[in-house]
Amino acid sequence: MYDIGFDRPEAHAIRKDGSMYYAFYVPQWNGKVTLRGLSERAYRVTDYVDGKDLGTVRGPVATLEVKFDKHLLLEAKPQ
C-alpha cells in the first residue's frame, strides 16, 4: 500500500477486526496524509495515543490534514 522510497511521511497500515490502523513516521509533519486500504464507506478516525477524534473520512482512499512530530498512530473504524 505504501512505498518507503516514495511516500512521505513513512507509513504503515494494518487491518484488524474491520478497522484500519495507520502509523506515520517523520521528524515533523504539517500537511495531508493518505489513508489507503479502506473499503468504500465512512470511517471515524481517531489518534488512539492522544484519544483525539479527527473526524470522518470516506474510502477507498482518504486524505486527512494533520500536524505532528515524530509519529502519528491512527485508527479508522467503520461507521
N, C-alpha and C positions, 0 to 999 in steps of 0.2 A: 504494500500500500504506500509506503514512504520510502524514498531513496536517500540514504545518508549522504550521498555525494551531491545531490541537487536540491533537496528540500531543506528550507530553513524556516523556523528552527528545527533542530533534530527532533524527530517524532517517532513514537512507538504506539501501537494500538493492540488491544486485546478485547475479544468478545467473550463475555461470561454471563450466563443466565439471561440472555436477551439484551443486556446493556453493553455499551462500548466504553472502554476505559482508555484514556489517552495520557501519555507522558511526553511533555515538551521540555527540551533542554537547550539553554543558550545563556551566556553570561547576563544579557539584558535584552528585553524584547518589548516593543511597543508597536502593535500592528495586528494584522489578521493572522489567525491560524486556521488551517483547513482540517475539518473533521471528516475523514474518509471512512468508508466501510459501513455506513448507515443504510438501513432499509428506507424505502420511500414512505416515510411517516414522520410525525413530530416527536421530538425528544426534549426533555428537560435536562439542561446542562448545569452541573454543579462542580465547583472546585472543592473536592472532597477533603482536602487538607485543612482549608480555612473555613469550610462549611458555607461557602458563598454561592448563592444562586446566580447563575449567569444568563438565565433566560431560556427561551425555547428556540430550537433550530429545526429545520426540516431536511431529511435526507433525500437522495442518497449521498450527496456531498454538501456540506455546510461550511460556512466561514463564521468566525467569531472574532470580534475586536477585543484584544486583551493587552494587558501590560503586566510584566512580571520580571523578576530577577532570578536567575539560576534555573528554576524549574516551575512547571505548572502541571498539576495532576487533575484530570477531569473525568467525570462520569457522565455519559449521555444515556439517560434512562428513557425508554419508550413511554409515551403518554397514552 
